[in-house]
């Protein structure tokens, strides 16, 4: 991607926020460790570097998932945020405020993908069954805020 544009993002609760530029290759990883770390079928990550990454609110907690590798996450809400190794860091695509800019360009550990992943998107879709008015989101909005949660509290 090598875009000099700056992108912001953070965890679901807003306790950890970041801004990054000069981002590299977006990818998805099918390894079992990524599946467990993200609680999903695969992880979606984009390469970054420490020189162009700023934590603007809080910092992720770190878990040593294997020798030489750390996983960063929000200790308050559990959102997976980073995959770190000696040479650099990757950021979770879903944690960005604008994840649509990071279409994966490669699949890592493709031979470890779940057996049905290639046909996943052939399944029928269906609309949300809850009324929008019934959903009260307590998640941080997809943009930077001066303060979070709002002064009037998350139940307002």
LINJOCOR-V135270 format. One record per residue. N is the residue number from 1. SS is DSSP state (helix for helix, strand for strand, loop for the rest). OMEGA is omega as a letter, one per 20 degrees, with the letter a starting at -180 (NA if undefined). Layout:
n->N ss->SS omega->OMEGA
n->N ss->SS omega->OMEGA
This chain:
n->1 ss->loop omega->r
n->2 ss->loop omega->a
n->3 ss->strand omega->r
n->4 ss->loop omega->r
n->5 ss->loop omega->r
n->6 ss->loop omega->a
n->7 ss->strand omega->r
n->8 ss->strand omega->r
n->9 ss->strand omega->r
n->10 ss->strand omega->a
n->11 ss->loop omega->a
n->12 ss->loop omega->a
n->13 ss->loop omega->r
n->14 ss->loop omega->r
n->15 ss->loop omega->r
n->16 ss->loop omega->r
n->17 ss->strand omega->r
n->18 ss->strand omega->r
n->19 ss->strand omega->a
n->20 ss->strand omega->r
n->21 ss->loop omega->a
n->22 ss->loop omega->a
n->23 ss->strand omega->a
n->24 ss->loop omega->a
n->25 ss->loop omega->r
n->26 ss->strand omega->a
n->27 ss->strand omega->r
n->28 ss->strand omega->a
n->29 ss->strand omega->a
n->30 ss->loop omega->a
n->31 ss->loop omega->a
n->32 ss->helix omega->r
n->33 ss->helix omega->r
n->34 ss->helix omega->r
n->35 ss->helix omega->a
n->36 ss->helix omega->a
n->37 ss->helix omega->a
n->38 ss->helix omega->a
n->39 ss->loop omega->a
n->40 ss->loop omega->a
n->41 ss->loop omega->r
n->42 ss->loop omega->r
n->43 ss->strand omega->r
n->44 ss->strand omega->a
n->45 ss->strand omega->r
n->46 ss->strand omega->a
n->47 ss->strand omega->r
n->48 ss->strand omega->r
n->49 ss->loop omega->a
n->50 ss->helix omega->a
n->51 ss->helix omega->a
n->52 ss->helix omega->r
n->53 ss->strand omega->r
n->54 ss->strand omega->r
n->55 ss->strand omega->a
n->56 ss->strand omega->r
n->57 ss->strand omega->a
n->58 ss->loop omega->r
n->59 ss->loop omega->r
n->60 ss->loop omega->r
n->61 ss->strand omega->a
n->62 ss->strand omega->r
n->63 ss->strand omega->r
n->64 ss->strand omega->a
n->65 ss->strand omega->r
n->66 ss->strand omega->a
n->67 ss->loop omega->r
n->68 ss->loop omega->a
n->69 ss->strand omega->r
n->70 ss->strand omega->r
n->71 ss->strand omega->r
n->72 ss->strand omega->a
n->73 ss->strand omega->r
n->74 ss->loop omega->a
n->75 ss->loop omega->a
n->76 ss->loop omega->a
n->77 ss->loop omega->r
n->78 ss->loop omega->a
n->79 ss->loop omega->r
n->80 ss->strand omega->a
n->81 ss->strand omega->a
n->82 ss->strand omega->r
n->83 ss->strand omega->a
n->84 ss->strand omega->r
n->85 ss->strand omega->a
n->86 ss->loop omega->a
n->87 ss->loop omega->a
n->88 ss->strand omega->a
n->89 ss->strand omega->r
n->90 ss->strand omega->a
n->91 ss->strand omega->r
n->92 ss->strand omega->a
n->93 ss->helix omega->a
n->94 ss->helix omega->r
n->95 ss->helix omega->r
n->96 ss->strand omega->r
n->97 ss->loop omega->r
n->98 ss->loop omega->a
n->99 ss->helix omega->a
n->100 ss->helix omega->r
n->101 ss->helix omega->a
n->102 ss->loop omega->r
n->103 ss->loop omega->a
n->104 ss->loop omega->a
n->105 ss->loop omega->a
n->106 ss->strand omega->r
n->107 ss->strand omega->r
n->108 ss->strand omega->a
n->109 ss->loop omega->a
n->110 ss->helix omega->a
n->111 ss->helix omega->r
n->112 ss->helix omega->a
n->113 ss->loop omega->r
n->114 ss->loop omega->a
n->115 ss->loop omega->a
n->116 ss->loop omega->a
n->117 ss->helix omega->a
n->118 ss->helix omega->a
n->119 ss->helix omega->a
n->120 ss->helix omega->a
n->121 ss->helix omega->r
n->122 ss->helix omega->a
n->123 ss->loop omega->a
n->124 ss->loop omega->r
n->125 ss->loop omega->r
n->126 ss->loop omega->a
n->127 ss->loop omega->r
n->128 ss->loop omega->a
n->129 ss->loop omega->r
n->130 ss->loop omega->r
n->131 ss->loop omega->r
n->132 ss->helix omega->a
n->133 ss->helix omega->r
n->134 ss->helix omega->a
n->135 ss->loop omega->r
n->136 ss->loop omega->a
n->137 ss->loop omega->r
n->138 ss->loop omega->a
n->139 ss->loop omega->r
n->140 ss->loop omega->r
n->141 ss->loop omega->a
n->142 ss->loop omega->r
n->143 ss->loop omega->r
n->144 ss->loop omega->r
n->145 ss->loop omega->r
n->146 ss->loop omega->a
n->147 ss->loop omega->r
n->148 ss->loop omega->i
n->149 ss->loop omega->r
n->150 ss->loop omega->a
n->151 ss->loop omega->a
n->152 ss->loop omega->r
n->153 ss->loop omega->a
n->154 ss->loop omega->a
n->155 ss->loop omega->a
n->156 ss->loop omega->NA
